[in-house]
Amino acid sequence: MQVLATAAAGMFAAADRLSASAQRTAAWGAEQAQAESKIDLAHEAVEQISAKTDFKANAEVAKTADEMTGALLDMKV
């Protein structure tokens, strides 16, 4: 099903965003010592919450697609 592939791609994208933000947040202390690169912790917190919400939404899409497939199979039998 194309819906499941789209939901999976969305979950992978959200996981990548969360991982990248977590790496930037973990490097915050070292980056603050260097004047050329500033990391905004508030922006990173928003990014992580947004990625988490995107992941949950895509998981619900996959769950709904699975339920609809089950309902269709039940009708065919």
PDB file of N, CA, C and O in Angstrom:
ATOM      1  N   MET A   1       0.827  -1.180   0.000  1.00  0.00           N
ATOM      2  CA  MET A   1       0.000   0.000   0.000  1.00  0.00           C
ATOM      3  C   MET A   1       0.876   1.249   0.000  1.00  0.00           C
ATOM      4  O   MET A   1       1.884   1.320   0.702  1.00  0.00           O
ATOM      5  N   GLN A   2       0.480   2.203  -0.779  1.00  0.00           N
ATOM      6  CA  GLN A   2       1.226   3.444  -0.867  1.00  0.00           C
ATOM      7  C   GLN A   2       1.114   4.253   0.432  1.00  0.00           C
ATOM      8  O   GLN A   2       2.048   4.965   0.802  1.00  0.00           O
ATOM      9  N   VAL A   3      -0.016   4.144   1.115  1.00  0.00           N
ATOM     10  CA  VAL A   3      -0.209   4.891   2.362  1.00  0.00           C
ATOM     11  C   VAL A   3       0.801   4.448   3.407  1.00  0.00           C
ATOM     12  O   VAL A   3       1.378   5.281   4.105  1.00  0.00           O
ATOM     13  N   LEU A   4       1.019   3.151   3.520  1.00  0.00           N
ATOM     14  CA  LEU A   4       1.986   2.658   4.503  1.00  0.00           C
ATOM     15  C   LEU A   4       3.397   3.114   4.164  1.00  0.00           C
ATOM     16  O   LEU A   4       4.171   3.451   5.060  1.00  0.00           O
ATOM     17  N   ALA A   5       3.736   3.126   2.888  1.00  0.00           N
ATOM     18  CA  ALA A   5       5.064   3.586   2.476  1.00  0.00           C
ATOM     19  C   ALA A   5       5.247   5.066   2.794  1.00  0.00           C
ATOM     20  O   ALA A   5       6.317   5.487   3.233  1.00  0.00           O
ATOM     21  N   THR A   6       4.205   5.846   2.572  1.00  0.00           N
ATOM     22  CA  THR A   6       4.265   7.276   2.877  1.00  0.00           C
ATOM     23  C   THR A   6       4.397   7.504   4.374  1.00  0.00           C
ATOM     24  O   THR A   6       5.181   8.349   4.806  1.00  0.00           O
ATOM     25  N   ALA A   7       3.642   6.763   5.165  1.00  0.00           N
ATOM     26  CA  ALA A   7       3.722   6.892   6.627  1.00  0.00           C
ATOM     27  C   ALA A   7       5.106   6.477   7.126  1.00  0.00           C
ATOM     28  O   ALA A   7       5.670   7.128   8.006  1.00  0.00           O
ATOM     29  N   ALA A   8       5.649   5.406   6.571  1.00  0.00           N
ATOM     30  CA  ALA A   8       6.986   4.953   6.973  1.00  0.00           C
ATOM     31  C   ALA A   8       8.037   5.997   6.610  1.00  0.00           C
ATOM     32  O   ALA A   8       8.942   6.271   7.398  1.00  0.00           O
ATOM     33  N   ALA A   9       7.920   6.576   5.424  1.00  0.00           N
ATOM     34  CA  ALA A   9       8.871   7.613   5.022  1.00  0.00           C
ATOM     35  C   ALA A   9       8.777   8.816   5.953  1.00  0.00           C
ATOM     36  O   ALA A   9       9.795   9.412   6.305  1.00  0.00           O
ATOM     37  N   GLY A  10       7.565   9.171   6.349  1.00  0.00           N
ATOM     38  CA  GLY A  10       7.388  10.275   7.293  1.00  0.00           C
ATOM     39  C   GLY A  10       7.999   9.973   8.649  1.00  0.00           C
ATOM     40  O   GLY A  10       8.583  10.853   9.283  1.00  0.00           O
ATOM     41  N   MET A  11       7.865   8.724   9.098  1.00  0.00           N
ATOM     42  CA  MET A  11       8.464   8.345  10.385  1.00  0.00           C
ATOM     43  C   MET A  11       9.986   8.364  10.310  1.00  0.00           C
ATOM     44  O   MET A  11      10.647   8.787  11.258  1.00  0.00           O
ATOM     45  N   PHE A  12      10.548   7.906   9.186  1.00  0.00           N
ATOM     46  CA  PHE A  12      12.000   7.952   9.020  1.00  0.00           C
ATOM     47  C   PHE A  12      12.499   9.398   8.994  1.00  0.00           C
ATOM     48  O   PHE A  12      13.528   9.712   9.591  1.00  0.00           O
ATOM     49  N   ALA A  13      11.769  10.276   8.302  1.00  0.00           N
ATOM     50  CA  ALA A  13      12.155  11.684   8.244  1.00  0.00           C
ATOM     51  C   ALA A  13      12.101  12.323   9.629  1.00  0.00           C
ATOM     52  O   ALA A  13      13.000  13.076  10.005  1.00  0.00           O
ATOM     53  N   ALA A  14      11.056  12.025  10.380  1.00  0.00           N
ATOM     54  CA  ALA A  14      10.934  12.566  11.736  1.00  0.00           C
ATOM     55  C   ALA A  14      12.052  12.046  12.637  1.00  0.00           C
ATOM     56  O   ALA A  14      12.603  12.796  13.442  1.00  0.00           O
ATOM     57  N   ALA A  15      12.381  10.784  12.502  1.00  0.00           N
ATOM     58  CA  ALA A  15      13.467  10.203  13.300  1.00  0.00           C
ATOM     59  C   ALA A  15      14.804  10.853  12.940  1.00  0.00           C
ATOM     60  O   ALA A  15      15.627  11.102  13.822  1.00  0.00           O
ATOM     61  N   ASP A  16      15.024  11.127  11.664  1.00  0.00           N
ATOM     62  CA  ASP A  16      16.258  11.792  11.243  1.00  0.00           C
ATOM     63  C   ASP A  16      16.343  13.207  11.822  1.00  0.00           C
ATOM     64  O   ASP A  16      17.397  13.632  12.293  1.00  0.00           O
ATOM     65  N   ARG A  17      15.199  13.941  11.779  1.00  0.00           N
ATOM     66  CA  ARG A  17      15.173  15.292  12.345  1.00  0.00           C
ATOM     67  C   ARG A  17      15.457  15.267  13.835  1.00  0.00           C
ATOM     68  O   ARG A  17      16.202  16.104  14.345  1.00  0.00           O
ATOM     69  N   LEU A  18      14.864  14.308  14.537  1.00  0.00           N
ATOM     70  CA  LEU A  18      15.067  14.193  15.976  1.00  0.00           C
ATOM     71  C   LEU A  18      16.528  13.869  16.292  1.00  0.00           C
ATOM     72  O   LEU A  18      17.112  14.434  17.217  1.00  0.00           O
ATOM     73  N   SER A  19      17.106  12.962  15.523  1.00  0.00           N
ATOM     74  CA  SER A  19      18.504  12.591  15.734  1.00  0.00           C
ATOM     75  C   SER A  19      19.441  13.768  15.491  1.00  0.00           C
ATOM     76  O   SER A  19      20.361  14.004  16.274  1.00  0.00           O
ATOM     77  N   ALA A  20      19.213  14.503  14.415  1.00  0.00           N
ATOM     78  CA  ALA A  20      20.062  15.652  14.108  1.00  0.00           C
ATOM     79  C   ALA A  20      19.955  16.712  15.197  1.00  0.00           C
ATOM     80  O   ALA A  20      20.961  17.296  15.600  1.00  0.00           O
ATOM     81  N   SER A  21      18.744  16.959  15.672  1.00  0.00           N
ATOM     82  CA  SER A  21      18.550  17.945  16.729  1.00  0.00           C
ATOM     83  C   SER A  21      19.210  17.487  18.028  1.00  0.00           C
ATOM     84  O   SER A  21      19.811  18.290  18.742  1.00  0.00           O
ATOM     85  N   ALA A  22      19.095  16.205  18.326  1.00  0.00           N
ATOM     86  CA  ALA A  22      19.723  15.676  19.542  1.00  0.00           C
ATOM     87  C   ALA A  22      21.242  15.814  19.471  1.00  0.00           C
ATOM     88  O   ALA A  22      21.880  16.122  20.478  1.00  0.00           O
ATOM     89  N   GLN A  23      21.824  15.591  18.299  1.00  0.00           N
ATOM     90  CA  GLN A  23      23.272  15.747  18.143  1.00  0.00           C
ATOM     91  C   GLN A  23      23.693  17.204  18.328  1.00  0.00           C
ATOM     92  O   GLN A  23      24.709  17.488  18.962  1.00  0.00           O
ATOM     93  N   ARG A  24      22.899  18.127  17.768  1.00  0.00           N
ATOM     94  CA  ARG A  24      23.218  19.552  17.951  1.00  0.00           C
ATOM     95  C   ARG A  24      23.093  19.947  19.419  1.00  0.00           C
ATOM     96  O   ARG A  24      23.909  20.715  19.928  1.00  0.00           O
ATOM     97  N   THR A  25      22.079  19.428  20.096  1.00  0.00           N
ATOM     98  CA  THR A  25      21.882  19.747  21.505  1.00  0.00           C
ATOM     99  C   THR A  25      23.023  19.180  22.352  1.00  0.00           C
ATOM    100  O   THR A  25      23.500  19.837  23.278  1.00  0.00           O
ATOM    101  N   ALA A  26      23.455  17.967  22.032  1.00  0.00           N
ATOM    102  CA  ALA A  26      24.557  17.349  22.776  1.00  0.00           C
ATOM    103  C   ALA A  26      25.864  18.114  22.578  1.00  0.00           C
ATOM    104  O   ALA A  26      26.711  18.139  23.471  1.00  0.00           O
ATOM    105  N   ALA A  27      26.028  18.736  21.415  1.00  0.00           N
ATOM    106  CA  ALA A  27      27.252  19.477  21.125  1.00  0.00           C
ATOM    107  C   ALA A  27      27.186  20.910  21.630  1.00  0.00           C
ATOM    108  O   ALA A  27      28.126  21.678  21.425  1.00  0.00           O
ATOM    109  N   TRP A  28      26.101  21.281  22.281  1.00  0.00           N
ATOM    110  CA  TRP A  28      25.889  22.661  22.705  1.00  0.00           C
ATOM    111  C   TRP A  28      27.037  23.206  23.548  1.00  0.00           C
ATOM    112  O   TRP A  28      27.511  24.313  23.290  1.00  0.00           O
ATOM    113  N   GLY A  29      27.485  22.472  24.527  1.00  0.00           N
ATOM    114  CA  GLY A  29      28.552  22.942  25.414  1.00  0.00           C
ATOM    115  C   GLY A  29      29.843  23.221  24.669  1.00  0.00           C
ATOM    116  O   GLY A  29      30.489  24.241  24.907  1.00  0.00           O
ATOM    117  N   ALA A  30      30.220  22.339  23.783  1.00  0.00           N
ATOM    118  CA  ALA A  30      31.445  22.530  23.018  1.00  0.00           C
ATOM    119  C   ALA A  30      31.302  23.690  22.039  1.00  0.00           C
ATOM    120  O   ALA A  30      32.250  24.442  21.815  1.00  0.00           O
ATOM    121  N   GLU A  31      30.121  23.831  21.461  1.00  0.00           N
ATOM    122  CA  GLU A  31      29.894  24.892  20.480  1.00  0.00           C
ATOM    123  C   GLU A  31      29.894  26.269  21.135  1.00  0.00           C
ATOM    124  O   GLU A  31      30.294  27.248  20.505  1.00  0.00           O
ATOM    125  N   GLN A  32      29.459  26.360  22.372  1.00  0.00           N
ATOM    126  CA  GLN A  32      29.407  27.656  23.043  1.00  0.00           C
ATOM    127  C   GLN A  32      30.816  28.204  23.267  1.00  0.00           C
ATOM    128  O   GLN A  32      30.999  29.417  23.369  1.00  0.00           O
ATOM    129  N   ALA A  33      31.804  27.325  23.344  1.00  0.00           N
ATOM    130  CA  ALA A  33      33.181  27.773  23.511  1.00  0.00           C
ATOM    131  C   ALA A  33      33.695  28.423  22.226  1.00  0.00           C
ATOM    132  O   ALA A  33      34.605  29.252  22.274  1.00  0.00           O
ATOM    133  N   GLN A  34      33.128  28.059  21.097  1.00  0.00           N
ATOM    134  CA  GLN A  34      33.531  28.636  19.819  1.00  0.00           C
ATOM    135  C   GLN A  34      32.563  29.758  19.459  1.00  0.00           C
ATOM    136  O   GLN A  34      31.356  29.527  19.382  1.00  0.00           O
ATOM    137  N   ALA A  35      33.060  30.942  19.242  1.00  0.00           N
ATOM    138  CA  ALA A  35      32.206  32.104  18.987  1.00  0.00           C
ATOM    139  C   ALA A  35      31.525  32.049  17.628  1.00  0.00           C
ATOM    140  O   ALA A  35      30.498  32.699  17.437  1.00  0.00           O
ATOM    141  N   GLU A  36      32.068  31.292  16.680  1.00  0.00           N
ATOM    142  CA  GLU A  36      31.520  31.296  15.324  1.00  0.00           C
ATOM    143  C   GLU A  36      30.229  30.504  15.164  1.00  0.00           C
ATOM    144  O   GLU A  36      29.491  30.726  14.203  1.00  0.00           O
ATOM    145  N   SER A  37      29.942  29.592  16.077  1.00  0.00           N
ATOM    146  CA  SER A  37      28.764  28.744  15.914  1.00  0.00           C
ATOM    147  C   SER A  37      27.897  28.804  17.167  1.00  0.00           C
ATOM    148  O   SER A  37      28.345  28.460  18.261  1.00  0.00           O
ATOM    149  N   LYS A  38      26.656  29.244  16.997  1.00  0.00           N
ATOM    150  CA  LYS A  38      25.726  29.341  18.120  1.00  0.00           C
ATOM    151  C   LYS A  38      24.580  28.352  17.921  1.00  0.00           C
ATOM    152  O   LYS A  38      24.028  28.242  16.827  1.00  0.00           O
ATOM    153  N   ILE A  39      24.232  27.640  18.981  1.00  0.00           N
ATOM    154  CA  ILE A  39      23.118  26.696  18.953  1.00  0.00           C
ATOM    155  C   ILE A  39      22.023  27.256  19.854  1.00  0.00           C
ATOM    156  O   ILE A  39      22.262  27.555  21.024  1.00  0.00           O
ATOM    157  N   ASP A  40      20.827  27.395  19.300  1.00  0.00           N
ATOM    158  CA  ASP A  40      19.689  27.915  20.039  1.00  0.00           C
ATOM    159  C   ASP A  40      18.925  26.734  20.650  1.00  0.00           C
ATOM    160  O   ASP A  40      18.252  25.985  19.943  1.00  0.00           O
ATOM    161  N   LEU A  41      19.040  26.584  21.963  1.00  0.00           N
ATOM    162  CA  LEU A  41      18.401  25.446  22.635  1.00  0.00           C
ATOM    163  C   LEU A  41      16.886  25.510  22.549  1.00  0.00           C
ATOM    164  O   LEU A  41      16.231  24.468  22.500  1.00  0.00           O
ATOM    165  N   ALA A  42      16.313  26.708  22.531  1.00  0.00           N
ATOM    166  CA  ALA A  42      14.855  26.827  22.400  1.00  0.00           C
ATOM    167  C   ALA A  42      14.406  26.301  21.041  1.00  0.00           C
ATOM    168  O   ALA A  42      13.407  25.589  20.944  1.00  0.00           O
ATOM    169  N   HIS A  43      15.146  26.653  19.995  1.00  0.00           N
ATOM    170  CA  HIS A  43      14.820  26.157  18.650  1.00  0.00           C
ATOM    171  C   HIS A  43      14.945  24.638  18.599  1.00  0.00           C
ATOM    172  O   HIS A  43      14.110  23.966  17.993  1.00  0.00           O
ATOM    173  N   GLU A  44      15.971  24.100  19.226  1.00  0.00           N
ATOM    174  CA  GLU A  44      16.168  22.648  19.227  1.00  0.00           C
ATOM    175  C   GLU A  44      15.056  21.942  19.992  1.00  0.00           C
ATOM    176  O   GLU A  44      14.633  20.856  19.595  1.00  0.00           O
ATOM    177  N   ALA A  45      14.575  22.535  21.079  1.00  0.00           N
ATOM    178  CA  ALA A  45      13.462  21.936  21.830  1.00  0.00           C
ATOM    179  C   ALA A  45      12.202  21.901  20.972  1.00  0.00           C
ATOM    180  O   ALA A  45      11.481  20.903  20.957  1.00  0.00           O
ATOM    181  N   VAL A  46      11.943  22.991  20.259  1.00  0.00           N
ATOM    182  CA  VAL A  46      10.778  23.042  19.370  1.00  0.00           C
ATOM    183  C   VAL A  46      10.934  22.012  18.254  1.00  0.00           C
ATOM    184  O   VAL A  46       9.970  21.332  17.902  1.00  0.00           O
ATOM    185  N   GLU A  47      12.124  21.892  17.704  1.00  0.00           N
ATOM    186  CA  GLU A  47      12.390  20.921  16.635  1.00  0.00           C
ATOM    187  C   GLU A  47      12.142  19.490  17.123  1.00  0.00           C
ATOM    188  O   GLU A  47      11.569  18.677  16.399  1.00  0.00           O
ATOM    189  N   GLN A  48      12.570  19.189  18.336  1.00  0.00           N
ATOM    190  CA  GLN A  48      12.379  17.846  18.879  1.00  0.00           C
ATOM    191  C   GLN A  48      10.910  17.552  19.147  1.00  0.00           C
ATOM    192  O   GLN A  48      10.445  16.444  18.878  1.00  0.00           O
ATOM    193  N   ILE A  49      10.177  18.521  19.670  1.00  0.00           N
ATOM    194  CA  ILE A  49       8.741  18.328  19.910  1.00  0.00           C
ATOM    195  C   ILE A  49       8.008  18.162  18.586  1.00  0.00           C
ATOM    196  O   ILE A  49       7.111  17.328  18.466  1.00  0.00           O
ATOM    197  N   SER A  50       8.390  18.956  17.597  1.00  0.00           N
ATOM    198  CA  SER A  50       7.772  18.864  16.270  1.00  0.00           C
ATOM    199  C   SER A  50       8.041  17.507  15.632  1.00  0.00           C
ATOM    200  O   SER A  50       7.138  16.906  15.050  1.00  0.00           O
ATOM    201  N   ALA A  51       9.271  17.022  15.738  1.00  0.00           N
ATOM    202  CA  ALA A  51       9.619  15.709  15.170  1.00  0.00           C
ATOM    203  C   ALA A  51       8.827  14.604  15.871  1.00  0.00           C
ATOM    204  O   ALA A  51       8.355  13.668  15.226  1.00  0.00           O
ATOM    205  N   LYS A  52       8.685  14.716  17.184  1.00  0.00           N
ATOM    206  CA  LYS A  52       7.916  13.723  17.942  1.00  0.00           C
ATOM    207  C   LYS A  52       6.457  13.713  17.503  1.00  0.00           C
ATOM    208  O   LYS A  52       5.860  12.649  17.338  1.00  0.00           O
ATOM    209  N   THR A  53       5.885  14.903  17.315  1.00  0.00           N
ATOM    210  CA  THR A  53       4.496  15.007  16.863  1.00  0.00           C
ATOM    211  C   THR A  53       4.334  14.442  15.460  1.00  0.00           C
ATOM    212  O   THR A  53       3.368  13.729  15.186  1.00  0.00           O
ATOM    213  N   ASP A  54       5.271  14.754  14.571  1.00  0.00           N
ATOM    214  CA  ASP A  54       5.229  14.214  13.201  1.00  0.00           C
ATOM    215  C   ASP A  54       5.298  12.688  13.219  1.00  0.00           C
ATOM    216  O   ASP A  54       4.585  12.018  12.473  1.00  0.00           O
ATOM    217  N   PHE A  55       6.161  12.147  14.075  1.00  0.00           N
ATOM    218  CA  PHE A  55       6.297  10.692  14.165  1.00  0.00           C
ATOM    219  C   PHE A  55       4.984  10.062  14.624  1.00  0.00           C
ATOM    220  O   PHE A  55       4.535   9.065  14.059  1.00  0.00           O
ATOM    221  N   LYS A  56       4.370  10.653  15.656  1.00  0.00           N
ATOM    222  CA  LYS A  56       3.097  10.124  16.166  1.00  0.00           C
ATOM    223  C   LYS A  56       2.003  10.186  15.108  1.00  0.00           C
ATOM    224  O   LYS A  56       1.223   9.245  14.965  1.00  0.00           O
ATOM    225  N   ALA A  57       1.942  11.292  14.367  1.00  0.00           N
ATOM    226  CA  ALA A  57       0.923  11.442  13.331  1.00  0.00           C
ATOM    227  C   ALA A  57       1.091  10.383  12.247  1.00  0.00           C
ATOM    228  O   ALA A  57       0.108   9.784  11.809  1.00  0.00           O
ATOM    229  N   ASN A  58       2.317  10.151  11.815  1.00  0.00           N
ATOM    230  CA  ASN A  58       2.560   9.139  10.794  1.00  0.00           C
ATOM    231  C   ASN A  58       2.286   7.732  11.316  1.00  0.00           C
ATOM    232  O   ASN A  58       1.837   6.868  10.563  1.00  0.00           O
ATOM    233  N   ALA A  59       2.552   7.498  12.590  1.00  0.00           N
ATOM    234  CA  ALA A  59       2.232   6.198  13.179  1.00  0.00           C
ATOM    235  C   ALA A  59       0.719   5.974  13.189  1.00  0.00           C
ATOM    236  O   ALA A  59       0.255   4.858  12.952  1.00  0.00           O
ATOM    237  N   GLU A  60      -0.040   7.017  13.458  1.00  0.00           N
ATOM    238  CA  GLU A  60      -1.507   6.908  13.435  1.00  0.00           C
ATOM    239  C   GLU A  60      -2.021   6.642  12.019  1.00  0.00           C
ATOM    240  O   GLU A  60      -2.982   5.896  11.831  1.00  0.00           O
ATOM    241  N   VAL A  61      -1.374   7.257  11.027  1.00  0.00           N
ATOM    242  CA  VAL A  61      -1.749   6.995   9.635  1.00  0.00           C
ATOM    243  C   VAL A  61      -1.530   5.519   9.312  1.00  0.00           C
ATOM    244  O   VAL A  61      -2.386   4.879   8.701  1.00  0.00           O
ATOM    245  N   ALA A  62      -0.381   4.981   9.724  1.00  0.00           N
ATOM    246  CA  ALA A  62      -0.093   3.565   9.478  1.00  0.00           C
ATOM    247  C   ALA A  62      -1.105   2.675  10.202  1.00  0.00           C
ATOM    248  O   ALA A  62      -1.571   1.681   9.646  1.00  0.00           O
ATOM    249  N   LYS A  63      -1.440   3.033  11.431  1.00  0.00           N
ATOM    250  CA  LYS A  63      -2.409   2.257  12.203  1.00  0.00           C
ATOM    251  C   LYS A  63      -3.785   2.271  11.531  1.00  0.00           C
ATOM    252  O   LYS A  63      -4.442   1.236  11.426  1.00  0.00           O
ATOM    253  N   THR A  64      -4.210   3.445  11.081  1.00  0.00           N
ATOM    254  CA  THR A  64      -5.508   3.567  10.415  1.00  0.00           C
ATOM    255  C   THR A  64      -5.529   2.786   9.110  1.00  0.00           C
ATOM    256  O   THR A  64      -6.521   2.126   8.798  1.00  0.00           O
ATOM    257  N   ALA A  65      -4.447   2.854   8.346  1.00  0.00           N
ATOM    258  CA  ALA A  65      -4.362   2.096   7.090  1.00  0.00           C
ATOM    259  C   ALA A  65      -4.450   0.598   7.365  1.00  0.00           C
ATOM    260  O   ALA A  65      -5.092  -0.139   6.616  1.00  0.00           O
ATOM    261  N   ASP A  66      -3.807   0.155   8.436  1.00  0.00           N
ATOM    262  CA  ASP A  66      -3.865  -1.260   8.809  1.00  0.00           C
ATOM    263  C   ASP A  66      -5.292  -1.663   9.183  1.00  0.00           C
ATOM    264  O   ASP A  66      -5.765  -2.727   8.785  1.00  0.00           O
ATOM    265  N   GLU A  67      -5.966  -0.819   9.942  1.00  0.00           N
ATOM    266  CA  GLU A  67      -7.353  -1.106  10.336  1.00  0.00           C
ATOM    267  C   GLU A  67      -8.276  -1.145   9.114  1.00  0.00           C
ATOM    268  O   GLU A  67      -9.160  -1.997   9.023  1.00  0.00           O
ATOM    269  N   MET A  68      -8.060  -0.211   8.174  1.00  0.00           N
ATOM    270  CA  MET A  68      -8.892  -0.188   6.974  1.00  0.00           C
ATOM    271  C   MET A  68      -8.649  -1.423   6.120  1.00  0.00           C
ATOM    272  O   MET A  68      -9.590  -1.973   5.549  1.00  0.00           O
ATOM    273  N   THR A  69      -7.402  -1.863   6.026  1.00  0.00           N
ATOM    274  CA  THR A  69      -7.088  -3.074   5.285  1.00  0.00           C
ATOM    275  C   THR A  69      -7.758  -4.279   5.926  1.00  0.00           C
ATOM    276  O   THR A  69      -8.297  -5.142   5.233  1.00  0.00           O
ATOM    277  N   GLY A  70      -7.722  -4.333   7.251  1.00  0.00           N
ATOM    278  CA  GLY A  70      -8.400  -5.410   7.971  1.00  0.00           C
ATOM    279  C   GLY A  70      -9.892  -5.419   7.716  1.00  0.00           C
ATOM    280  O   GLY A  70     -10.492  -6.478   7.529  1.00  0.00           O
ATOM    281  N   ALA A  71     -10.494  -4.233   7.708  1.00  0.00           N
ATOM    282  CA  ALA A  71     -11.934  -4.135   7.455  1.00  0.00           C
ATOM    283  C   ALA A  71     -12.268  -4.596   6.038  1.00  0.00           C
ATOM    284  O   ALA A  71     -13.266  -5.283   5.821  1.00  0.00           O
ATOM    285  N   LEU A  72     -11.423  -4.210   5.069  1.00  0.00           N
ATOM    286  CA  LEU A  72     -11.650  -4.650   3.697  1.00  0.00           C
ATOM    287  C   LEU A  72     -11.544  -6.164   3.554  1.00  0.00           C
ATOM    288  O   LEU A  72     -12.335  -6.796   2.854  1.00  0.00           O
ATOM    289  N   LEU A  73     -10.550  -6.728   4.230  1.00  0.00           N
ATOM    290  CA  LEU A  73     -10.396  -8.195   4.174  1.00  0.00           C
ATOM    291  C   LEU A  73     -11.564  -8.895   4.834  1.00  0.00           C
ATOM    292  O   LEU A  73     -11.991  -9.950   4.364  1.00  0.00           O
ATOM    293  N   ASP A  74     -12.092  -8.338   5.911  1.00  0.00           N
ATOM    294  CA  ASP A  74     -13.250  -8.920   6.578  1.00  0.00           C
ATOM    295  C   ASP A  74     -14.481  -8.895   5.676  1.00  0.00           C
ATOM    296  O   ASP A  74     -15.298  -9.814   5.714  1.00  0.00           O
ATOM    297  N   MET A  75     -14.616  -7.838   4.859  1.00  0.00           N
ATOM    298  CA  MET A  75     -15.757  -7.742   3.947  1.00  0.00           C
ATOM    299  C   MET A  75     -15.653  -8.752   2.814  1.00  0.00           C
ATOM    300  O   MET A  75     -16.670  -9.247   2.327  1.00  0.00           O
ATOM    301  N   LYS A  76     -14.428  -9.063   2.390  1.00  0.00           N
ATOM    302  CA  LYS A  76     -14.229  -9.996   1.282  1.00  0.00           C
ATOM    303  C   LYS A  76     -14.520 -11.435   1.688  1.00  0.00           C
ATOM    304  O   LYS A  76     -14.898 -12.261   0.857  1.00  0.00           O
ATOM    305  N   VAL A  77     -14.345 -11.721   2.947  1.00  0.00           N
ATOM    306  CA  VAL A  77     -14.515 -13.116   3.406  1.00  0.00           C
ATOM    307  C   VAL A  77     -15.943 -13.473   3.600  1.00  0.00           C
ATOM    308  O   VAL A  77     -16.252 -14.602   3.980  1.00  0.00           O
TER     309      VAL A  77
END
